[in-house]
Amino acid sequence: MTRPGIDLWDSEAATFDEAADHGLRDPVVRAAWRELLLARLPPAPARVADLGCGTGTLSLLLADAGHTVDGVDFSPEMVRRAVAKAAGRDDVRFVVADAAAPPLAPGAYDVALCRHVLWTMPDPGAALRTWLGLLAPAGRLVLVEGRWSTGGGLSAADTVALVEAAGRHAALTRLPEARYWGRRIDDERYVVVASS
Ligand SMILES: C[S@@+](CC[C@H](N)C(=O)[O-])C[C@H]1O[C@@H](n2cnc3c(N)ncnc32)[C@H](O)[C@@H]1O
């Protein structure tokens, strides 16, 4: 974790939710993510760790569906906004910390969720093993990633290889549909569920 990295994400926080897939303000986009994620989670209530939770939009989406969520993000500005959104709730909490070493109980989670964060980790394989370590025996890791037209990100093949190298089965679904992004896309976006 580097201070410049934190500063960069802090500076993104004020406008972060303006992107359709970040703020989920468009009901069509919100419904698409709700359906996608709930189809990959066990029935509520499950215990969920949201790693690199940003402004907490997905954490709250899952808490609204009856799950209990711990969100972790190293950007104080992201977490400040997540905490504000969750005011008065006890089914979701947020902590400022490095997702590479989250202050969460190993083996305690039914689901570890990570959207658009694995690609930023200095050692993605090590992060992935740490996140798998948060899971109870039947738990699953849900990774939403992409290889964007900007050149950043991880290809689906890279992510599947990381999951398989960690000894887990990887179930890949590609997400080319505009309903997830609020616009047409032409780059590679997907979700991988890692399970035993
Ligand atoms: C592209 S945003 C995704 C936010 C959220 N997962 C979502 O999908 O809306 C990446 C987030 O990961 C966080 N992040 C990046 N590296 C991190 C690290 N090492 N530890 C904790 N958070 C990290 C950033 O602060 C930022 O909030």
The ligand as a Gaussian input file, in Angstrom:
#p B3LYP/6-31G(d) Opt

LIG

0 1
 C      -12.354000       0.914000      -9.007000
 S      -12.669000       1.200000      -7.299000
 C      -13.888000      -0.074000      -6.953000
 C      -14.737000       0.215000      -5.731000
 C      -15.842000      -0.803000      -5.472000
 N      -15.286000      -2.137000      -5.330000
 C      -16.875000      -0.773000      -6.576000
 O      -16.870000      -1.683000      -7.400000
 O      -17.687000       0.165000      -6.604000
 C      -11.219000       0.544000      -6.511000
 C      -11.271000       0.718000      -5.006000
 O      -10.268000      -0.101000      -4.435000
 C       -9.624000       0.618000      -3.401000
 N       -8.298000       0.020000      -3.234000
 C       -7.304000      -0.084000      -4.140000
 N       -6.253000      -0.716000      -3.602000
 C       -6.573000      -1.005000      -2.316000
 C       -5.912000      -1.645000      -1.245000
 N       -4.658000      -2.117000      -1.376000
 N       -6.547000      -1.769000      -0.077000
 C       -7.811000      -1.291000       0.082000
 N       -8.496000      -0.664000      -0.886000
 C       -7.893000      -0.539000      -2.085000
 C       -9.645000       2.062000      -3.865000
 O       -9.505000       2.967000      -2.804000
 C      -11.014000       2.139000      -4.527000
 O      -12.001000       2.527000      -3.613000

